[in-house]
Amino acid sequence: MSGENRPSGRVVVLVLPDVNLLDLGGPVQAFDTAAEHGAGYRLEFVAAASGEVRSAQGLLLAGLGPLPSVVSGDLVLIPGPRLRASGPDLPAAAVTWVQEAVRAGARVASVCTGAALLAEAGLLDGRRCTTHWALVDLMRARYPRARVRDAVLYVHDGPVSTSAGIAAGIDLALSLIERDHGPSLTAAVARDLVVYLRRDGSQRQVSPFLQHRGHLHPGVHRVQDHLAQHLDLPHTLDDLARLANLSPRGLSRAFTAATGCTPLEYQQRLRLDLAANLLAETTLTVEAVAARCGFRDARHFRRLYGARYGMPPSAGRHT
C-alpha cells in the first residue's frame, strides 16, 4: 500500500441500473468472506436514486442508501451494468459522485462494464485499464485518452482498478484484499470461495499459498496454516511436529506424502512468493523485504530469489 492512502475497511458498493448479479455478488462475497477472516471490511450498498434498482436479470434490489460522502482510504466498488448497443446506463449523479470520491482520496474499482462510469468521469484518462471484451472497442473510440488493455483479468493504476468481464470481478476483489491484508488471508478467502488466486491480471499462475492444499491430512494443514501466518519467524521441525501431533520424522513423511515437498521447501516457497509480491507492490528495499519474509541474510535471499524466478530481486522492484 506504499504511496496510497491506508485502507479504511469501508467498501461502498454503487449499484447501477441493470447491474449484472454476478458482477455484484462475486466481489461482494469475497470482501464479506475476508471480513469473516478478520479483515474488517464493512459493506454499504448505495444507488444514484436511493431505494430500489432492478438488476439485468430482473431481481429487484431494495434498501439501497443514497450516495454518501466518502473519505480517504474508502473503497468504491462499481459492479457492471448490462451492456447495450449504446453502452451501459450511467446516471449523471453517479458520474459526479465518483469524481468527488477520488478527489476525497478514495480508491475506486470497477467490475466489467462498470469501467465505463470511470471513463465517463475522466478517471481513466492516461491510465491503464480494462473492461469486458465486448466493450473494449467502444471504450477506445469514446474515451481515446484511456489506455484500454484487453486479454487481462484486471489492472491497477494508482487509486483506480478495473477488471474484465463478469467473473474477473472476483479476481479483482482478491487482488485488492491481498494488497490490504497480504497473501495468507487472501488465500484463505480464495479457498473458502473455491476459486484460484491468480497472481496478477495477465498471468494465470496459482499462488503457492493455495498449492498443496488438496490433501485431507489435518495435521499437515495445521502446519501449513501456521507457516503461512508466521513467515517472518524461524520454525524448527520439532515445533512444527508438535502442532501436527506427530514426531518430527512422522511429520516429514506425512508432509511430503501430502504436498510433494518438505516443510522447509514449502516455507521457502511461501516466503519467496510473499517477497515477489512485496517487491512488486511496495517501495521497500530488498533488504527490508528479505527481513519481512523471514530471511536473516539478504545475500542468501538474493540467491534463492534468483534461482526461483531467474532474475535478481531488483528486477521485480516496484516502479
C-alpha positions in Angstrom: 0.0 0.0 0.0 3.0 2.3 -0.2 2.1 5.6 -2.0 -1.6 5.1 -1.4 -3.9 6.0 1.4 -4.3 3.5 4.1 -7.4 1.4 3.6 -10.3 2.2 6.0 -12.1 -1.1 5.5 -15.2 0.7 4.2 -16.4 -0.7 0.9 -19.2 1.4 -0.7 -20.9 -0.6 -3.5 -22.5 1.5 -6.1 -25.5 -0.4 -7.6 -26.2 0.9 -11.1 -29.5 0.3 -13.0 -29.4 -3.1 -14.9 -26.5 -4.3 -12.8 -25.3 -7.8 -13.5 -25.8 -10.0 -10.5 -22.5 -11.9 -10.8 -20.6 -8.6 -11.1 -22.2 -7.6 -7.9 -22.4 -10.8 -5.9 -18.9 -12.2 -6.7 -16.7 -9.3 -5.4 -19.1 -8.6 -2.5 -18.9 -12.3 -1.4 -15.1 -12.0 -1.5 -15.0 -8.9 0.7 -17.6 -10.4 3.1 -15.6 -13.7 3.4 -12.4 -11.6 4.1 -14.3 -9.8 6.8 -15.2 -13.2 8.4 -11.4 -13.9 8.4 -10.8 -10.7 10.4 -10.1 -8.2 7.5 -12.5 -5.7 8.9 -14.4 -4.8 5.7 -17.7 -3.1 6.1 -20.1 -3.2 3.1 -22.5 -0.4 2.2 -24.9 -0.6 -0.8 -25.9 2.7 -2.5 -27.5 3.9 -5.7 -27.8 7.2 -7.6 -31.5 7.2 -6.8 -31.7 5.5 -3.4 -34.3 2.9 -2.7 -34.6 0.2 -5.4 -32.7 -0.9 -8.5 -33.7 -3.7 -10.9 -30.8 -6.0 -11.9 -30.2 -7.0 -15.5 -31.6 -10.4 -14.5 -34.9 -9.0 -13.2 -34.2 -9.2 -9.5 -35.3 -6.1 -7.6 -32.6 -4.9 -5.2 -34.1 -2.8 -2.4 -33.0 -0.9 0.7 -30.2 0.9 -1.2 -28.8 4.0 0.5 -28.2 7.4 -1.1 -24.8 8.4 -2.4 -22.8 9.1 0.7 -19.7 11.1 1.4 -16.5 9.1 1.3 -13.1 9.8 2.8 -9.5 8.9 2.2 -8.9 5.1 2.4 -12.5 4.1 1.5 -13.1 1.8 -1.5 -15.8 2.5 -4.0 -16.8 -0.7 -5.9 -18.7 -0.4 -9.2 -20.2 -3.6 -10.4 -21.0 -3.5 -14.2 -24.4 -3.0 -15.7 -25.7 -4.8 -18.7 -24.1 -3.7 -22.0 -26.5 -2.4 -24.6 -25.8 -1.1 -28.1 -25.4 2.5 -26.9 -23.4 1.4 -23.9 -24.3 0.9 -20.2 -26.8 3.2 -18.4 -24.7 5.7 -16.4 -26.6 8.1 -14.1 -25.1 11.6 -14.2 -25.3 11.8 -10.4 -23.1 8.7 -10.1 -20.5 10.1 -12.5 -20.2 13.3 -10.4 -20.1 11.3 -7.2 -17.3 9.0 -8.2 -15.2 12.0 -9.3 -15.7 13.6 -5.9 -14.9 10.2 -4.2 -11.4 10.1 -5.9 -10.8 13.8 -5.1 -11.5 12.9 -1.4 -8.8 10.2 -1.5 -11.0 7.1 -2.0 -9.9 4.1 -4.2 -12.3 3.1 -6.9 -12.6 -0.3 -8.5 -14.9 -1.3 -11.4 -16.1 -4.7 -12.4 -16.7 -5.4 -16.1 -18.7 -2.7 -17.8 -18.5 -0.5 -14.7 -15.3 0.8 -16.2 -17.5 3.0 -18.5 -18.6 5.0 -15.5 -14.9 5.7 -14.5 -14.2 6.6 -18.1 -17.2 9.0 -18.2 -15.9 10.6 -15.1 -12.5 11.1 -16.7 -10.8 8.9 -14.2 -9.3 6.6 -16.9 -7.6 9.4 -18.8 -4.0 8.4 -19.1 -4.5 5.3 -17.1 -4.1 1.7 -17.9 -7.5 -0.1 -17.6 -9.6 -3.0 -18.8 -13.2 -4.0 -19.2 -15.5 -6.6 -20.8 -14.1 -7.7 -24.1 -17.3 -6.6 -25.9 -16.8 -3.0 -24.6 -13.2 -2.6 -25.4 -13.6 -1.2 -28.9 -16.4 1.2 -27.8 -14.3 2.4 -24.9 -11.3 3.0 -27.1 -13.4 5.0 -29.6 -15.3 7.0 -27.0 -12.5 7.6 -24.5 -9.3 7.8 -26.5 -7.3 9.0 -23.6 -8.0 5.8 -21.6 -5.3 3.2 -22.2 -7.6 0.2 -22.5 -6.0 -3.2 -22.4 -7.5 -6.5 -23.4 -6.7 -10.1 -22.6 -6.0 -9.3 -18.9 -8.1 -10.1 -15.8 -7.6 -6.7 -14.0 -5.5 -3.7 -13.9 -4.4 -1.4 -11.0 -3.2 2.1 -11.9 -2.9 4.3 -8.9 -6.2 4.5 -6.9 -8.1 3.2 -9.9 -8.6 -0.5 -10.5 -10.6 -2.1 -13.3 -11.4 -5.7 -14.2 -12.6 -7.7 -17.3 -15.8 -9.5 -17.8 -18.1 -10.8 -15.1 -16.2 -13.4 -13.0 -13.0 -11.4 -13.2 -14.5 -9.2 -10.6 -13.7 -12.0 -8.1 -10.1 -11.9 -9.2 -10.0 -8.1 -8.8 -11.5 -8.3 -5.3 -9.0 -10.9 -4.2 -6.2 -8.8 -5.6 -7.5 -5.8 -3.6 -7.8 -7.9 -0.5 -4.2 -9.1 -1.0 -3.0 -5.5 -1.2 -4.8 -4.7 2.0 -4.1 -7.8 4.1 -1.5 -9.9 2.4 -1.4 -13.2 0.6 -2.1 -15.5 3.6 -5.5 -14.1 4.4 -6.4 -13.8 0.7 -5.5 -17.4 0.1 -7.9 -18.4 2.9 -10.6 -16.3 1.3 -10.0 -18.0 -2.1 -10.1 -21.4 -0.5 -13.5 -20.6 1.1 -14.8 -19.4 -2.3 -13.3 -22.5 -4.0 -11.5 -20.3 -6.6 -7.9 -20.0 -7.7 -5.9 -17.0 -6.6 -4.3 -15.5 -9.7 -1.0 -13.7 -9.1 -1.8 -10.7 -11.3 -4.1 -9.6 -14.1 -2.2 -11.1 -17.0 -0.7 -14.3 -15.7 -2.7 -17.4 -14.8 -0.3 -18.9 -12.2 -1.8 -20.1 -8.9 -0.4 -18.7 -5.7 1.8 -21.1 -3.7 -0.5 -20.2 -0.8 -3.1 -22.3 -2.5 -1.0 -25.0 -3.8 -0.5 -28.3 -2.0 -3.8 -27.9 -0.1 -5.9 -30.6 -1.8 -5.0 -33.3 0.7 -7.0 -34.4 3.8 -4.3 -34.6 6.5 -5.4 -32.3 9.3 -2.0 -32.1 11.0 -0.3 -31.1 7.8 -3.0 -28.4 7.2 -2.3 -27.0 10.7 1.4 -26.8 9.9 0.7 -25.1 6.6 -1.6 -22.6 8.2 1.0 -21.8 10.9 3.8 -21.4 8.4 1.7 -19.1 6.2 0.7 -16.9 9.2 4.2 -16.6 10.6 6.5 -16.3 7.6 8.9 -13.9 9.3 9.6 -16.2 12.2 12.0 -19.2 12.4 10.5 -22.6 12.8 12.1 -25.9 13.9 10.9 -29.3 12.7 10.2 -30.2 16.4 8.0 -27.2 16.9 6.0 -27.9 13.7 5.7 -31.6 14.6 4.1 -30.6 17.9 1.5 -28.6 16.0 0.7 -31.7 14.0 0.7 -34.0 17.0 3.4 -36.1 15.2 7.0 -36.9 15.7 9.5 -34.9 13.6 10.1 -37.9 11.4 6.4 -38.6 11.2 5.7 -35.0 10.1 8.3 -35.1 7.5 6.8 -38.3 6.0 3.3 -37.1 6.2 4.0 -33.6 4.9 6.0 -34.9 1.9 3.3 -37.5 1.1 0.5 -34.9 1.3 2.3 -32.0 -0.5 5.2 -33.4 -2.5 7.7 -31.2 -0.7 9.2 -30.9 2.8 8.1 -28.3 5.4 11.3 -26.3 4.8 10.7 -26.3 1.0 7.1 -25.3 1.5 8.0 -22.4 3.8 10.7 -21.2 1.4 8.1 -21.1 -1.5 5.7 -19.1 0.6 8.4 -16.7 1.6 9.7 -16.2 -1.9 6.1 -15.6 -3.2 5.5 -13.0 -0.5 8.8 -11.4 -1.3 7.8 -11.2 -5.0 4.6 -9.5 -4.0 6.2 -7.0 -1.7 8.8 -6.1 -4.4 6.1 -5.5 -7.0 3.6 -3.7 -4.7 5.7 -1.6 -2.3 8.8 0.6 -2.3 10.6 -1.5 0.5 14.3 -2.1 -0.1 15.4 -5.6 -1.0 16.9 -5.9 2.5 13.6 -4.9 4.1 11.7 -7.4 2.0 14.1 -10.1 2.9 13.7 -9.4 6.7 9.9 -9.2 6.5 9.8 -12.6 4.8 12.0 -14.3 7.4 15.3 -14.3 5.6 18.0 -13.3 8.0 20.7 -12.9 5.3 19.8 -10.7 2.3 22.6 -12.3 0.2 21.1 -15.7 0.8 17.7 -14.3 -0.1 19.1 -12.9 -3.4 20.5 -16.3 -4.3 17.2 -18.1 -3.6 15.1 -15.5 -5.4 17.3 -15.6 -8.4 17.2 -19.4 -8.5 13.4 -19.5 -8.3 12.5 -16.6 -10.6 15.5 -16.4 -12.9 16.2 -12.8 -12.1 17.6 -10.7 -9.2 15.1 -9.2 -6.7 15.9 -5.7 -8.1 14.3 -6.7 -11.4 11.0 -7.2 -9.6 11.1 -3.8 -7.9 8.1 -1.5 -7.6 8.1 1.2 -10.3 
